């Protein structure tokens, strides 16, 4: 039975949001599907009070495999040692399901949803809960790891570890003071101010506002922009750009990661100086922003030829990088 | 816009450990834009034993602009004007950095007192004397320290005035009413 010939149950109530895109029929002459899908999955709470028909799944449904043998469910459950799923709640109650209770349509346990209480932390019903409880995630302490969905477990564990790492980093960043305003950066008044400004060449912490203010301040007479304003206020090492970050790093690898993410983000934004080829960007090939033409192709990097004997081409940025400017 | 919260923090910080360095900063008025810094003369220099007052004016752009500092106590030093008290120090000009504070600037001035740079002078007369006649320079600097940078104690002032022939009780009240100023007290005693 194809679904487009089955009457949409939302349409019957006048509340189908999908309209013409609905996969079910919006013609009231078509027969309605009154089969309880929860019962078919083996867990309808309403039992005999259910307004839908409690019939066995018809054989034309594709996967998951059908079985009328409740023992096989038992087996599949017992092979999953981590599963704390209680079955009594849905098929143990013979009175509710009457003579149909012995023939439960069994789906693969990976199709069972997790108990939402357990997924949010812990379920007060404990072992009495009719829903499946996930395994404990060691990182977040919630029983949210689905015992039969390995990809989901892995994804959650990864996400969770990432979050945990971020929280750790935030904790460690908490006490770091900006050497300019002398405030703790993460305790500043507005969220926009609670950001670090990383200098690429040294590891002295500043808040993003202070370091940007300093670098853009009008030089006092005699002040050299490169040796003073663009230099770290503490060690006077020259950095060409500042990277904003919500956390401070503890290792050079972390710093590199923060810088790389920032650069990648900028590279996805169109350069307003380049303006899709209509303007000219003063930063040229060294610009962090995207230089793309309206048709999407990127600007070709034009290498400047240095009048050297070998005739080697060299990028200006490489040339500058090679010079030791202090 | 001046970052007043930073100035306040700096003042607290100075108040915390003034015992070890002897460097103090205090506001002149309530608005924190005009401050007074005090540094002790470095030991082993002609400035030893003196206490030097420095007038500090905070510019609008502080801490992104250097604070304006000049000596209000007269000093004999090649890099400090003997007339105006203006200081020739790179960190107060083109080498300023917002990571520097009033305290670190005052420490640098103290260091300047111990290590003059006669080749980059503020006061040409003093610098010339320093280069050509170092002994005279040292004694002049010491004399200036004795005369302008030393505050004699109350007892010394009383003793001095009593020696001039005034009654001790009279002297004490005169000094007290003139706020500890010896010369003002003497004027008061003389006038009546």
Boltz contact constraints between the chains, C-beta under 6 A:
constraints:
  - contact:
      token1: [A, 179]
      token2: [B, 99]
      max_distance: 6.0
  - contact:
      token1: [A, 180]
      token2: [B, 63]
      max_distance: 6.0
  - contact:
      token1: [A, 180]
      token2: [B, 98]
      max_distance: 6.0
  - contact:
      token1: [A, 181]
      token2: [B, 6]
      max_distance: 6.0
  - contact:
      token1: [A, 182]
      token2: [B, 6]
      max_distance: 6.0
  - contact:
      token1: [A, 182]
      token2: [B, 9]
      max_distance: 6.0
  - contact:
      token1: [A, 213]
      token2: [B, 64]
      max_distance: 6.0
  - contact:
      token1: [A, 214]
      token2: [B, 64]
      max_distance: 6.0
  - contact:
      token1: [A, 214]
      token2: [B, 98]
      max_distance: 6.0
  - contact:
      token1: [A, 217]
      token2: [B, 64]
      max_distance: 6.0
  - contact:
      token1: [A, 222]
      token2: [B, 94]
      max_distance: 6.0
  - contact:
      token1: [A, 223]
      token2: [B, 94]
      max_distance: 6.0
  - contact:
      token1: [A, 233]
      token2: [B, 97]
      max_distance: 6.0
  - contact:
      token1: [A, 233]
      token2: [B, 98]
      max_distance: 6.0
  - contact:
      token1: [A, 233]
      token2: [B, 99]
      max_distance: 6.0
  - contact:
      token1: [A, 234]
      token2: [B, 99]
      max_distance: 6.0
